[in-house]
Structures are given as structure tokens and as C-alpha cells.
């Protein structure tokens, strides 16, 4: 119960550079104006509404219509659609990697390297980030550090999911979908303008899917990668007068699924016992089969329940020369699960471990910002930000007796409190009508505290007479000023060039343990650790980026370029290590890393009914100075999920047939190989390059309110590891799926 209820084809890559125009953020918008031009997209990447083509930030935008057409239901589905970006649905939540910058610590003490936001509200826990897309207007993905306007934990970038707001038109929509693996889905939306001052909007969604994994463990249990989600959002917009408006949003998502989403890494690799995992051939069915039979325990039926809800208020008030913005939110998240681990102890030998988990999370955030009108020679914005998150957790591991632990290995944790305060500002000076200089800075103070224990228990309830409690207690205060300097210029009315120098900051944290003269839960620290082992330092990033954005051929083509270089300090890497005879999840600073790359995006519409798009990304992300165990150097090794090259190609064509329109589309992504590293085990798993292709075929009668859409995702039916952890537990990607959808709008 809850506490609170292919290797890529190099010839193809080379041809793409010279013969194709890779798509940019604005180019991803599939709608076209009447003359067949590429439609401009308005974005809020710099916290102000502006055309994407005039925004000096490397970014991608995917509209709600595109999400629906491609069948992208949640953030982890976006992985193949974005250059230099991986969004993966790992067992412990959403894993975001942008330009090789990522994070592996999803525990209560961990912080992400990329910020995930819902309508501008920061969502702290990875477990609650991979919710369903519901009545989405667009998703903006900003690549590169965004510390000035978005704050800490944005060293990699920002993912902002933006919902549709209530409008002045009475409208509605319903949809239903059926697919393979028992997939079924229904959703709906209704927008009602009550009067000139008030508009309401409601959206609901129900999604279900059977397990994608096959159980060969000799038990009757279902495994994971299933879906059973229910989501709803209610929105109200009040226009008090022509100058002031208030937007209220309440959302709730309940997800019932199964955290047994893992298979052993031996499904994909051989030779792990030698320390050099080698990719092995196997069918997709074999890779998706868990045949591990634990020698020490009988698995139970796994389950997971996530309940996320939030209330947000957004006030906009035109004061004349400036506009006042307030965004406040309160969010709650409850998560309980039972998962059956594949828990490798030594090479060639693994145990079965059952984990029970119950966690409760509350977060509050407030931002007050004032922005001048973008009309004079100087425009500016400044604000203050406040954030607090309170967490309590209880994690219980069983079946570890073979390694000398008692029957119950328990982590009672809480309260864990994370507080952040910031003041920020950014100003732009129009030196000329075509030349602008921008400077911004943000000062952030972070305060973290944690109370808990590592308990070695002989029963489910702690007994002071027989059990041992090792306190986990720490407090850490850090602060940092991040800054941004930029220059951008209009070469002509449709071409922008820009350059940016920026810094990023991810707050530090602490590992399990306690210092001398401290304690927790009424227990003095029996085994003090050094502060250098307990605390890890903040992660920092210095970035330089040059960019180019252009529209040409009568606005039928777009081309975006971005070249960047990062110098990374104190990179935070995590894994399980044995400390004082017990396994603990440890985060350490990894020294120095370097990232540099080139991204080319564009689109072209040769005729109004056809569209070509593609993206090409080159990345060189590697460690400069890192010795995981103090002996073996990983200098020169690639960072995780950072292939040297990726290429995406898309084509869509519309045909008039039988009084209606048929639209056919194909989207394909080709990637070079990349790695997933386990520093604590000195293991590096190579993921071979591959190509994955999606197909779509839609039909809508002329003037009719209904439409049909047939989709095929992962045509090649190949799977790969999404994530691999310190024990060898591997989350596979999804196999080929087929779905048929019908929509009706009114």
C-alpha cells in the first residue's frame, strides 16, 4: 500500500549531407499553409513567444498533431525523432540523454542532467516523467545548457511538454485505437467557451496493452512492458480584462503496470564473465524472453502503481511597459511496486531478489517573472524562483542470504528534503536592427537533507534486539552562478546566425552513510565515513555554440545548423558498490569529459502535398580524465548513448482518391554504435548500429469529420537494450507494433 495512497551505412550518411536537407525544429510541423510553404512555429524557448526560426537556440519542436500521427504516446517514444537526443523508458523512470550528457541516479538523492517540464513546471522525479501525452499542443526540446532561464539540472537541456489551453471556440474530439499485443486506447477532448471571460477544457485518455515480454521462468506470472494508464486534465482560463488572465490546470495520471520490465543482459551479450561483453545473435522473441530461474527464490507476480497529480496556476498581467508572469504549482506522486530482480553477484552467477517499494513525493514551486515589451532597443526579463520537494520511501530487498545478508535488507528513508532558490535575469540589446547582444545570469542556492537508514533485519519489522541499523544522514548546501552570453544577427529577413557562450550546473548530493558525531532515526553513527566519500560535488559545464537558421525557396525549405563544444567537469556517474559488506548505490564525480558535435536539420516541400525531412547529427563525446576504480583509465572512452553519427529521414505524400485524401508517410532513423558503461563493474556494453523504420497510412473523406490512420512502428522488428544496470538487468526496446486508429472531431 502507498504511504499516502546497425551499424549505420556510411555511404548513406555521406549522401545525406550533400543530397538531403535535414529537418529543423520548425520543419517538423507537418501542417502547411495554402500555398504549400513550411508553416512557422511559435515557441517559448526563451520564456517569450517567438518564431522558432528567429530563436537563437538549438531546439526541436514536435506538434501534437505529429505525436498523434506517429503514435507517440509518452516522452520515451520521442527517442527516435530527435537529433542528438535519447529519451528512454528505463525501469526506474525516464532517462534523458542529450548530446551525450545523461544521468543514471534515479534514487531520492539523484538529480537529472536534463530538466523535464510540464507546461513550464519542473517535474523532479524520473518515475513520474514518463506519463501519457494528453491533449498536447507541442513538445519543445532545447539542446545545450539552459541554466539562466530554466535553472539548475539543465546542463544537457530541457524537455517541455506544453498542453493545449482553453480557447474561444466550441470544439471536441474523440478517438479509438486497436493494435497488436492487445493494445487498445480511447481518448477525448472538449473545449467550451462559457462566456467572454471564461473558457473550459477537459481531456481524458485510457490506454491498455498486454505484456511485450515472454515469461520462461516456469511461473504463471505476467511480465512487464505492459500498459494500463488513465489520464485526465481539467483547465480553466479566466480573462479578467484585456490585460490580465489566469490559467488553471489540474491533471492526474494513474498507471498500473509491472516493473518486471527486465531481461538478463545475456539475452544480448556473451562473454560478460571476461569483462568484455560481446553482442550475440538472437531472434527478437529470444531477446524478449526472461528465462532466468533464480537458484535461491521463487519470483512473485510483479506490479507497479504510479499516481501523479498536480495543480498549476499561471497568471499573466500586462502592466504597460512590462508584463508580469507568475507560475505556481503543487504536485504529488505516489509509487509502490514489487519487482523481481536478476541480481548478478559475480560473473556467471546471479540471484533472484524481490524488492518491495513504497514512496511518496510532494513538490511545490513558484516563479515570479517580469518581462519588458520586445519593442525598444533594450528588452529584458528578470525573476525569482523557489522550489521544495519532500520525499519518504521504504525499499525492502529479500533473498540476499547467499551473500551473507539477513532475510530483509531494508532502506527506510525520509524525510528527504530538497530546496532550491534562485534569482535570474537576461537582457537583449539591439545594437542594430539586424544585430543583437544578449547577456543573462542566474544565482542558485540548493539545500538538501536526508534522514534514513540501511537496516539488516531478520523480519519484516525492525527489531532493535536482533537487527542492525546503519544510519544514512547528510546535509548539503551548494550554490552556483550560471551565465549566458549571446550574439545573433539577421543576414537577411529569413536567415539568422547566432553564437552562445553558456554554463550549466547540476547540484551535488550525498551517498549512503553518515559522518562522525551524527546519526538518524535515533541511532548514532556506528561506522562513520569520510566527507569526501559521503558527498559528491556539483556537475559543471562550459559550452560554446554556433548556429544558423534559414528559410529559402519561397519558404518551401528550411535549414538549421548547430556546432557546439562542451567542457564537462565533475561528471556524476552512479552504480552499485560493496561497502562494509553490503551493496550500496554510489554516485561519484568522474573527472573531466569533452563533448563536441554538429547537427544539421531541415525540410523541403517540393509541392504542397509532399514533404521531405531529415536530421544528421555527429557527436564526439568522451572522457578526458576518468579512472573508475583508481587503476583503470577510461580516458578516450565514449560517454553513454552518444553514437558518433545518427541520420533520420522522413517523407510524407498526400493523394486525392475517391473523394478523400490518402496520406502515406515513412520515417527512418539510422545510428552508429554506442555504449552503455557500468563504471563500478568496469563493464562497457556496445550497442551495434541499427536502422528503425516507421510507416503510416491515413485516409480522410473530403469535408468529413472522421479519419482513419494505420501505423507500423519498428518495421524491422529489432530490439536493443534501453538500459543496463550494475546487476545485468536489461530493459529491452519495443518490438514491431501495428495499430489502427479512428478519430472524430466536432
Secondary structure, 3 states (H helix, E strand, C coil): CCCCCCCCCHHHHHHHHHHCCCCCCHHHCCCECCCCCECCCEECCCCCCEEHHHCCCCEEEEEHHHHHHHCCCEHHHHHHHCCCEEEEEECCEEEEEECCECCCCCCCCCCCCEEEEECCEECCCHHHCCCECCCEEEEEEEECCCHHHHCCCCCCEEEEEEECCCCCCCEEEEEEEEECCCEEEEEEEEEEECCCCEEEEEEEEEEEECCCCEECCCCCCCCCCCEEEEEEEEEEEEECCCCEEEEEEEEEEEEEECCCCEEEHHHCEECHHHCCCEECCCCHHHHCEECCCCCCCCCCCCEEEEEEEEEEEEEEEECCCEEEEEEEEEEEEEEEEEEEEEEEEECCEEEEEEEEEEEEEEEEEEEEEEEECCCCCEEEEEEEEEEEEEEEEEEEEECCHHHCCCCEEEEEEEEEEEEEEEEEEEEEEEEECCEEEEEEEEEEEEEEEEEEEEEEECCCCCCCCCCEEEEEEEEEEEEEEEEEEEEEEEEECCEEEEEEEEEEEECCEECCCCCCCCEECCEECCCCCCHHHHEECCEEEEEEEEEEEEEECCCCEEEEEEEEEEEEECCEEEEEEEECCEEEEEEEECCEEEEEEEEEEEEECCCCCEEEEEEEEEEEEEEEECECCCCCECCCCECCCCCCEEEEEEEEEEEEECCEEEEEEEEEEEECCEEEEEHHHCEEEEECCEEEEEEEEEEEECCCCEEEEEEEECCCCCCCEEEECCCCEEEECCCCEEEEEEEEEC
